[in-house]
Amino acid sequence: MMKVGIIGAGKVGISIGFMMKRSGIAVHAVSDVLDASLDTARAYLAEGVSYTKNNIDVASACDVIAITTQDRIIKDVVKEIDAGMGSLDGKVLFHTSGADPSSILKPLDKKGALLGSLHPLQTFPDIDSAISVLPDTYIFIEGDKGALETLAFIGEKVGCKVQLIGSNDKVLYHLSAVFVCNLLCALYYAGEKIMDAINIDLEPFLPIIRATLKNIENKGPLMSLTGPVIRGDLKTVEAHLRAMGDREEYKDVYKTLSGIAVKMAVERKTLDDETVRQLRSILGGNADEH
């Protein structure tokens, strides 16, 4: 049975470790520089796991080492392992960054390590919510051929489906996730700020948000688009822009996204050429044809 070590006792490391241990994978050791993080790991992973501040202890004792630190720290961990370890023959080392490929773990491959990355396509606001959603989460993996079998095994244990991704595609993959998740939160925040002007909160909008997400799940974003742009309602679009007044950052967001909506309307063939031209004129350079 392989022994798994986790370097970095944050939300991702603890939640993945919890799911691995619950599914029968032996989580052997966890390291972190903070006592509080190790205490949290101990609360979730309990006994039978070695807790340490020494990353080399984890790398030495384990067959599979997951580097689950913040992205900016991964290279520091690699340097530490490179300086503190001899042969890594047969060991699988992977990180959980969504944006970075497994190549950032070099030069550990020169010591015989098999390198990879494993990224749950999920948002982790806290450990408990992460644990609850991981069983229905897609896991994206990439790396050395010799590491992929191990990563696929772990991914299947903690997630719903495992999908391979090319190393060169990681940045665009992560960018896609930022658009549909992180920036969606920013969009709702902007909506809340506009609601503040008329003393309405987000709660009444939750049903329409849920319905829209359900439509997207069933039909995709193109066929789920509704609203003034897809209808060619020039008057309403102009009224929206006037209502935002000097809220230039919100106006820019509105114009840019409405410009994309115009392109969607063109693809769906819901508007005549003249209406498209007028919409593009109202929205300015955010709705050009290219």
N, C-alpha and C positions, 0 to 999 in steps of 0.2 A: 504494500500500500504506500502510495507516495505521501511524503510529508510536505505540507504547504506552509510557507512562511509569508507573513505580511509585514511589509515595511511601510509604516504610515498608518496610524490608528485614527483616521478621520472617518467621516460619514461613509465614504465609499468602501474603505478597507474593512470597517467593522461590519457593515451590512452584507458585503460579499462574503466575508469570513463567517458570519452567522449562517448565511444560506448554505455555504459549503459544509460547515460542520453539521448542520441540521440534515443535510442530504447524505451524510456518511463520509465526506472527504475529511481526512485528518489534517486539521489546522494545528500545526505543531508549535509555532512561535510567532509572536507579534512584537514589533519594536516601534518606539516613538520617543522623541526627545522630551515630551511633556508627561509628567506624572498623571495629570488629569486625564489625558487621552488614554493612557494605559489603564487607568481606573475604569473609564467608560468601556474600553474593550473587555476588561475583565467582567464587567457587569453583564455583557451580552454573550461572551464566549465561554465564561465560567472556567471551571477547572480543567486540567489536562492540557493546558496551553502554557508555554513559557512566555513570560512578559519581561521585556528588557529594553534598555535604552541603546543597546549596542546592535547596530545593523549587521555587523560582521557575524555576530552570534547566530542571527537568523539565516544569513546566507550560507554559513558553514553547516548548520544542522538540518537544512531542508533541501528537498529535491526540486521543488517548484517555489520560486520566490516572486511574489506579487509586489511591485512598487506602486503603492496607492497614495503617494504623497501628492501635494499640489504640483502642477505641471512644472513650475519654475524650479522645483527642488530635485526633479528626477536626475538631472545631469550631475548634481552634487552627490547623490546616492551612488550613481554609476562610478564616479571618481573614487569614492570611498571604498567600494567593493573592489575596484580594479587595483587600488593600492594595498588593500588589506587581505586579499585572497590570492591563493596560488591557482591551481587548476580548478576549472568549473565544468569539467567534462561531465556530460550527461544531465546537467542542471538546466531547467527551463526558467528563464527570467522574463517576466512581462510587466508592462505598465498598464495603467487604466486611463491614460489620457485620451480624450476624444480627438484632439487636433493633431497630436504628434504621432509619427510612424514609429515602428519598433527600432528603426535605425538609430534613434537617439540613445539606445542602450549600448552602442558600440563604444569602446573596443572590447567589451566583455566576450564577444564571439571569438576573439583571438585566444581566449583562455578555454575555449571549448563549450561555452554556454550556447544554448539555443534561445533565440530572442523572439519576442512577440509582443503584441498589444491586444488587450481585451477591454472593450468599452461597452458598458450597458447604455443603450439609448434611452435614458430615463433622467428625470429631474430628481435630485436628492435634497429636499429642503431639510430633512432630518432623518435620523437612522430608522425610526419606527415606520415612517411612511415609505422609505426606501425598501425595507424588508417586505412591506405589504404589496408593493407593486413589482418587485423583481421577478416573481414567478410568471408574469405576463409581459415581460420585457424582452425585446430583441437584443441580442448580444452580437456585436461586430468584432471580428478577430482578423488579424493579419500577422505576418511574420515568417520566420524560417519554416520550411516544410516540416522539419523535425519537431517544431514547437506546436504546430497547428492541431495535431491530434490531441495533445494535452489541453490546449485552450478550448477546443470544441467540447471536450469532455466536461471541463469546468463550466463552460457556458451553458451547456444543456442542463447541468445540475442546478444552476442558479437562475436561469432565464427560460423563456418560452421557446425561442428559436435562435439558432446561431447562423450568422451570415458572414461570408468572407468578404473582405474589402481590400482593394489594392492599396499598397503603401502610399502611392502618389495621390490617392484619392481622399486621404484622411482629412485634409484641410477643407475641401469642399463638402465632405460629409458633415464635418463639425459645423461649418457655416450654415448648412441646411437646418441643422438642429437649432442653431441660434435663432434663425428666422422664425421657425414654427413654434419655438418654446420661449426662449428668453425675451426676444423682441415682442412676442405676443403679450407678455406681461407689461412691457413698456407701453404698448398700444392701449391696453386696458387702463394703465395708469393715466395716460393722456386723456382717455375718455372720462375717467373719474374727475380729473381737474376741470373739464368742461361741465360735468354734472354739478360740481361745486357751485357754479355760478347761479344755478336754479335750485339749490338745496335738495338735490336728489342723490342717493347713494347707488352703489353698484347692484344691490340686491334685486330690484325690479328687472334688471337687464339679464340676470342669470339664466332665466328660461330661454331667452332668444340666443344666448351664447351656447347653451347646451344643444339647442335645436340645430344651430349652425354647425357645430362640431359633429353632430350626428349625421347631418346631411353630407358634410365633407367625408366622413367615414364611409358612407354608403355610395356617394356619387362622385367624390373628388371635388377639389376647389373650383374648377372651371364651371361645372354645372350647378354648383351650389350658390354662386354669386347672385345676390339680389340687390335692390337699392336703386338710387337715382341714376347712376351711370349706365347700368345695364338697360334701364328703361329709356335712356336719352332725355332725362328730365333736367334740361338746362337751367330752368328757373330755380330749382331746388339747389343745384350745385352752386350757382351764383349766390344764393341766399346763405348757404353754409360758409362760403368764403367771406362774405360781409360780416357774418355773425362772429367770426373769429377775431375780427378787428386787428389789434396789434399782437396777437398771439402768433408770432411769425414761425416759431418752431413747430407748432401744431398745424399751422397752415401749410408749411412745407411738407409735413407728413401726409396731410390730406391730399395735396396736389400730387405727390409722388405715387401714393397708393391708388388714387383715382386714375392716374395715368396708366397704371398697370391694369386697372379695371377696364379702361377703354380698349386696351389690347385684347383683353378677354372677351369683351363685347364684339370686337371685330372677328375674333376666332369663332365665336358662337353665331355670328351673322344676325345679330338682333337689331342692328342700327343701320340706317342708310348712310351713304357717304357724307351727305351734308351735315347730319347730326354729329357724326364722328369728327368732322372738321371743326364744328363749333365747340364741341367739348374740348378738343385739343387747344383751341384758341383760348378758351376760358382758363384752362389749366396751365397754359404756358408751356415751357420747355420740358415739363414733367410728363407730357403725353405725346411725345413725338413718335414717329412711325418706326423707329429703329430700336 
